[in-house]
Amino acid sequence: MGKIMQKAIIENAYDIGAAKEGYISEDKIRRMEVEFLVDTGAAMVCLPISSIQAMGLKPLHSRNVITATGRVERTIYSPVMLKIFDREANLDVMEVPDGVPPLLGYLALENLDLYPNPTKQILEGNPLYDGKMVMDLLYYKIIYK
């Protein structure tokens, strides 16, 4: 099985809010195109520290996380608007050291209703809904069946 790489646009969510309120112009929203390694073993959107600084993200809190090299403390940063295909979601960002590729974890995939296709080495829309994005209220289905 190969690896899946996925390009995405990220925008500083605080900048988006500031632009909507008229504090900054739309062209001042910090954004970048990122090529993510799709990692279903990672929970969050993970960015190298240099990318976090370039995006102007703010530290929110720290968390203990388990990595391939053991347990470490990582900082969680303010959210980005993540855009892939015709889908978007606001997601907090976890730091990874520079030199580690940006990681697209399972929380982003679930939010965007995207599924890895390891045979084709691509992300695809949910095959249950012909690839269209559909929010599933599974909890509701289980409780009220």
VOVEX-459419 format. One record per atom (N, C-alpha, C, O): residue in one letter; x, y negated, z negated. Coordinates in steps of 0.05 Angstrom, whole numbers, padded with zeros to 5 digits, always signed. Atoms other than C-alpha are relative to their C-alpha. Example, Ala and Ser with C-alpha at 12.3 -4.5 7.8 and 13.67 -1.06 7.14 Angstrom:
<atoms>
a+00018+00024+00000;a+00246+00090-00156;a+00018-00024+00000;a+00039-00024-00013;s-00016+00024+00001;s+00273+00021-00143;s-00015-00022-00014;s-00005-00044-00018;
</atoms>
This chain:
<atoms>
m+00017+00024+00000;m+00000+00000+00000;m+00018-00025+00000;m+00037-00026-00015;g-00015+00024-00002;g+00027-00068+00019;g-00010-00022-00018;g-00029-00018-00034;k+00009+00023+00016;k+00020-00136-00013;k-00019-00017+00016;k-00017-00018+00041;i+00019+00019-00013;i-00035-00186+00002;i+00009-00028-00007;i+00011-00035-00031;m-00007+00029+00003;m-00015-00259+00012;m-00025-00016+00010;m-00037-00008+00030;q+00023+00016-00008;q-00069-00312+00015;q+00006-00030-00003;q+00013-00039-00025;k-00003+00029+00002;k-00064-00386+00032;k-00025-00012-00012;k-00047-00003-00007;a+00022+00014+00012;a-00107-00433-00008;a+00008-00029-00003;a+00031-00036-00003;i-00004+00028+00007;i-00116-00507-00020;i-00007-00003-00029;i-00027+00007-00039;i+00007+00006+00028;i-00112-00530-00092;i+00000-00031-00003;i+00017-00044+00010;e+00002+00028+00005;e-00133-00599-00116;e-00002-00004-00030;e-00015+00012-00044;n+00002+00007+00029;n-00125-00631-00185;n-00029-00007-00006;n-00039-00027+00004;a+00028+00004+00006;a-00195-00626-00214;a-00005-00027-00014;a-00026-00039-00010;y+00003+00026+00013;y-00184-00687-00258;y+00000-00023+00020;y-00015-00042+00018;d-00001+00020-00022;d-00166-00728-00196;d-00026-00001+00015;d-00036-00022+00022;i+00025-00001-00014;i-00229-00704-00162;i-00021-00016-00016;i-00037-00032-00004;g+00019+00015+00017;g-00270-00730-00221;g+00005-00030+00000;g-00013-00046+00002;a-00007+00028+00000;a-00232-00796-00222;a-00008-00013+00027;a-00017-00036+00027;a+00008+00010-00026;a-00245-00805-00147;a-00031-00003+00001;a-00041-00023+00012;k+00030+00002-00001;k-00320-00791-00156;k-00010-00024-00017;k-00030-00036-00011;e+00007+00023+00017;e-00322-00844-00211;e+00011-00027+00010;e+00004-00048-00001;g-00010+00024-00012;g-00286-00894-00167;g+00026-00011-00012;g+00035-00033-00006;y-00025+00009+00012;y-00222-00898-00209;y+00024+00003+00019;y+00044-00012+00016;i-00021-00003-00020;i-00178-00873-00152;i-00013+00005+00027;i-00037+00013+00028;s+00011-00006-00026;s-00188-00867-00078;s+00004+00030+00007;s+00021+00043-00005;e-00001-00028-00008;e-00199-00799-00045;e+00028+00009+00009;e+00036+00031+00004;d-00027-00007-00010;d-00130-00801-00013;d+00021+00002-00022;d+00043+00010-00017;k-00019-00002+00023;k-00098-00804-00083;k-00004+00027-00015;k+00011+00032-00034;i+00004-00026+00013;i-00125-00735-00102;i+00025+00017+00006;i+00031+00021+00030;r-00024-00017-00005;r-00064-00691-00112;r-00009+00028+00009;r-00026+00041-00004;r+00008-00026-00012;r-00070-00628-00069;r+00025+00012+00013;r+00044-00002+00020;m-00021-00014-00015;m-00025-00576-00038;m-00011+00026+00011;m-00030+00038+00000;e+00006-00027-00010;e-00029-00514+00004;e+00020+00019-00013;e+00044+00014-00014;v-00016-00020+00014;v-00004-00453-00033;v-00004+00027+00012;v-00027+00034+00019;e+00003-00028-00008;e+00010-00383-00010;e+00003+00017-00024;e+00024+00020-00037;f+00002-00017+00024;f-00012-00337-00066;f+00005+00029+00006;f-00001+00039+00028;l-00001-00029+00000;l+00006-00266-00079;l-00025+00009-00015;l-00029+00002-00038;v+00024-00010+00012;v-00060-00231-00094;v+00009+00022-00020;v+00021+00042-00013;d-00009-00018+00021;d-00049-00196-00161;d-00024+00007-00018;d-00030-00009-00036;t+00024-00008+00015;t-00109-00159-00189;t+00007+00008-00029;t-00011+00013-00045;g-00008-00006+00027;g-00068-00143-00251;g+00003-00026-00017;g+00005-00025-00041;a-00001+00025+00014;a-00063-00217-00268;a-00028-00011-00003;a-00045-00006+00014;a+00027+00010+00005;a-00122-00252-00298;a-00004-00027+00013;a-00025-00032+00025;m+00004+00028-00007;m-00111-00325-00279;m+00014-00008+00026;m+00028+00008+00038;v-00016+00013-00020;v-00087-00370-00225;v+00026-00008-00014;v+00026-00022-00034;c-00026+00006+00012;c-00012-00375-00240;c+00017-00015+00020;c+00019-00007+00043;l-00017+00017-00017;l+00033-00429-00212;l+00027-00004-00013;l+00029-00006-00038;p-00026+00007+00010;p+00107-00442-00219;p-00001-00028-00013;p-00016-00045-00005;i-00001+00025+00015;i+00124-00499-00266;i+00004-00024+00018;i-00009-00045+00014;s-00004+00022-00018;s+00149-00543-00209;s-00025-00008+00015;s-00030-00032+00020;s+00025+00006-00014;s+00082-00538-00173;s-00020-00013-00020;s-00034-00031-00012;i+00017+00012+00020;i+00045-00554-00238;i+00007-00029-00004;i-00011-00046-00006;q-00009+00027+00004;q+00087-00616-00247;q-00008-00017+00025;q-00017-00040+00022;a+00006+00015-00024;a+00077-00637-00174;a-00030-00006+00002;a-00038-00027+00013;m+00029+00004+00000;m+00001-00630-00183;m-00009-00018-00022;m-00032-00026-00023;g+00008+00018+00023;g+00002-00672-00247;g-00019+00014-00019;g-00035+00000-00032;l+00018-00014+00018;l-00034-00618-00287;l+00009-00005-00029;l+00033-00008-00034;k-00005+00006+00028;k-00039-00629-00362;k-00002+00026-00017;k-00019+00042-00013;p+00002-00024+00018;p-00024-00576-00416;p-00025-00001-00017;p-00032-00022-00028;l+00024-00003+00016;l-00086-00552-00452;l+00005+00015-00026;l-00001+00005-00048;h-00006-00017+00023;h-00062-00497-00499;h+00019+00022+00009;h+00025+00025+00033;s-00018-00022-00006;s-00016-00437-00503;s-00014+00026-00007;s-00032+00027-00023;r+00010-00027+00005;r-00032-00363-00501;r+00022+00020+00000;r+00042+00017+00015;n-00018-00023-00002;n+00006-00299-00515;n-00010+00017+00023;n-00034+00023+00025;v+00007-00017-00023;v+00008-00258-00451;v+00019+00023+00002;v+00042+00021-00007;i-00017-00023-00004;i+00035-00191-00433;i+00009+00000+00029;i-00008-00001+00047;t-00011+00001-00027;t+00081-00191-00372;t+00016+00026+00004;t+00018+00043-00014;a-00017-00024-00006;a+00124-00138-00338;a+00025+00001-00018;a+00036+00022-00022;t-00024+00001+00017;t+00181-00161-00383;t-00007-00001-00030;t+00011-00004-00046;g+00008+00000+00028;g+00141-00160-00448;g-00019-00023-00006;g-00028-00037+00011;r+00019+00020+00010;r+00099-00207-00490;r+00015-00027-00001;r+00037-00029-00011;v-00011+00027+00000;v+00112-00282-00479;v-00023-00020-00005;v-00046-00013-00003;e+00020+00021+00003;e+00077-00347-00494;e+00000-00017+00025;e+00022-00025+00034;r+00002+00016-00024;r+00052-00386-00434;r-00020-00023-00005;r-00038-00020-00020;t+00017+00023+00002;t+00020-00454-00428;t-00022+00002+00021;t-00017+00009+00044;i+00023+00002-00018;i-00049-00461-00397;i-00004-00030+00006;i-00003-00047-00012;y+00002+00028-00009;y-00059-00525-00356;y-00028-00006+00010;y-00045+00012+00014;s+00026+00010-00009;s-00118-00567-00334;s-00007+00012+00027;s+00010+00022+00042;p+00009-00015-00023;p-00160-00540-00277;p+00007-00012+00027;p+00012-00036+00030;v-00002+00008-00028;v-00151-00542-00203;v-00025+00010+00014;v-00038+00029+00006;m+00021-00009-00018;m-00204-00537-00149;m+00014+00018+00020;m+00031+00008+00035;l-00012-00019-00018;l-00184-00474-00112;l-00018+00005+00024;l-00042+00011+00020;k+00016-00003-00024;k-00208-00469-00040;k+00012+00022+00018;k+00035+00019+00027;i-00007-00022-00018;i-00205-00405+00001;i-00023+00005+00019;i-00046+00008+00009;f+00021-00003-00020;f-00245-00398+00066;f-00021-00022-00005;f-00013-00045-00006;d+00021+00019+00005;d-00312-00432+00053;d-00008+00000-00030;d-00030-00008-00036;r+00007-00004+00028;r-00309-00419-00022;r+00018-00018-00018;r+00041-00023-00011;e-00017+00016+00019;e-00285-00461-00081;e-00009+00005-00028;e-00032+00011-00034;a+00005-00004+00028;a-00280-00456-00156;a+00020-00016-00016;a+00043-00019-00008;n-00018+00014+00019;n-00251-00497-00213;n+00011+00021-00020;n-00004+00036-00032;l-00012-00021+00016;l-00201-00454-00251;l+00025-00012-00015;l+00040-00027-00003;d-00024+00008+00014;d-00150-00467-00306;d+00024+00015+00011;d+00021+00035+00025;v-00025-00011-00012;v-00077-00452-00288;v+00019+00008-00022;v+00022-00006-00042;m-00021-00010+00018;m-00025-00411-00325;m+00027-00004+00013;m+00030+00000+00037;e-00026+00004-00011;e+00048-00428-00317;e+00015+00027+00003;e+00011+00046-00012;v-00019-00021-00003;v+00099-00379-00290;v+00027-00014+00006;v+00026-00036+00016;p-00026+00013-00005;p+00174-00393-00285;p+00004-00005+00030;p-00007+00009+00047;d-00007+00004-00028;d+00200-00424-00221;d+00015+00024+00010;d+00031+00037-00005;g-00012-00025-00011;g+00222-00368-00175;g-00020+00023+00001;g-00016+00042+00016;v+00022-00020+00000;v+00159-00327-00190;v-00020-00011+00020;v-00027-00034+00019;p+00019+00010-00019;p+00109-00331-00133;p-00026-00008-00014;p-00033+00003-00035;p+00027+00006+00010;p+00041-00364-00145;p-00017+00026+00001;p-00016+00040+00021;l+00016-00025+00002;l-00007-00309-00167;l-00030-00008+00000;l-00038-00027-00014;l+00029+00004+00000;l-00081-00305-00152;l-00012+00024-00014;l-00013+00046-00003;g+00009-00022+00017;g-00112-00264-00208;g-00030+00006+00004;g-00044-00006+00020;y+00027-00011-00004;y-00178-00227-00215;y-00022-00020-00008;y-00044-00018+00003;l+00021+00019+00007;l-00216-00285-00248;l-00007-00018+00024;l-00030-00024+00029;a+00005+00015-00025;a-00207-00326-00184;a-00015+00016+00020;a-00034+00007+00033;l+00013-00017-00020;l-00226-00268-00141;l-00030+00004-00006;l-00047+00003+00011;e+00028-00003+00008;e-00290-00256-00181;e-00016-00026+00004;e-00039-00025+00013;n+00014+00025-00003;n-00308-00330-00181;n-00006-00006+00030;n-00027-00017+00036;l+00003+00005-00029;l-00299-00333-00105;l-00014+00023+00015;l-00018+00021+00039;d+00013-00024-00012;d-00332-00265-00092;d+00017+00011+00023;d+00007+00016+00045;l-00019-00010-00019;l-00270-00241-00055;l+00011+00027-00009;l+00015+00032-00033;y-00010-00027+00006;y-00244-00170-00051;y+00025+00006+00016;y+00026+00000+00040;p-00023-00008-00016;p-00175-00145-00032;p-00005+00025+00017;p-00018+00044+00008;n+00001-00023-00017;n-00173-00098+00027;n+00029+00009+00005;n+00043-00002+00022;p-00028-00008-00002;p-00107-00061+00018;p+00007+00012+00027;p+00031+00011+00035;t-00006-00012-00026;t-00113-00025+00085;t+00007-00022+00020;t+00027-00019+00035;k-00005+00022-00018;k-00117-00090+00124;k+00019-00021-00011;k+00029-00039+00003;q-00017+00019+00015;q-00075-00128+00072;q-00011-00029+00002;q+00003-00048+00008;i+00014+00026-00001;i-00126-00185+00070;i-00020-00002-00023;i-00028+00018-00035;l+00023+00004+00017;l-00178-00215+00024;l-00025-00002+00018;l-00024-00013+00040;e+00025+00001-00015;e-00250-00206+00047;e-00023-00008-00018;e-00021-00005-00042;g+00024+00005+00015;g-00318-00229+00026;g-00013+00027-00008;g-00007+00048+00002;n+00013-00023+00011;n-00361-00181-00013;n-00014+00017+00021;n-00033+00007+00034;p+00012-00017-00021;p-00379-00122+00033;p-00029+00006-00006;p-00044+00013+00013;l+00028-00005+00006;l-00445-00112-00004;l-00019-00020+00011;l-00042-00015+00015;y+00017+00022-00010;y-00470-00178+00023;y+00011-00010+00027;y+00010-00034+00032;d-00010+00007-00027;d-00439-00177+00093;d+00021-00022-00001;d+00022-00038+00017;g-00021+00019+00002;g-00381-00219+00069;g-00008-00027-00010;g+00009-00045-00014;k+00009+00026+00009;k-00424-00277+00046;k+00003-00002-00031;k+00002+00019-00045;m-00004+00004+00029;m-00412-00307-00023;m-00028+00001-00014;m-00046-00014-00007;v+00024-00003+00016;v-00466-00286-00072;v+00008+00003-00029;v+00024+00019-00036;m-00005-00002+00029;m-00466-00297-00147;m-00017+00022-00011;m-00041+00022-00006;d+00015-00024+00010;d-00486-00233-00182;d-00005-00004-00030;d+00013-00007-00046;l+00007+00002+00028;l-00524-00238-00247;l-00004+00028-00012;l-00025+00036-00021;l+00001-00028+00008;l-00507-00167-00265;l-00009+00003-00029;l-00024+00022-00036;y+00008-00002+00027;y-00516-00180-00339;y-00030+00000-00002;y-00041+00016-00018;y+00029+00002+00000;y-00588-00199-00326;y-00012+00027+00009;y-00031+00036-00002;k+00010-00025-00011;k-00598-00135-00285;k+00001+00023-00021;k-00017+00039-00023;i-00004-00022+00020;i-00572-00090-00341;i-00019-00004-00023;i-00031+00016-00032;i+00017+00005+00024;i-00611-00123-00398;i-00029+00003+00006;i-00044+00014-00010;y+00029+00002-00005;y-00678-00131-00364;y-00011+00020+00020;y-00033+00017+00031;k+00009-00020-00018;k-00683-00070-00320;k-00024+00015-00011;k-00035+00033+00002;
</atoms>
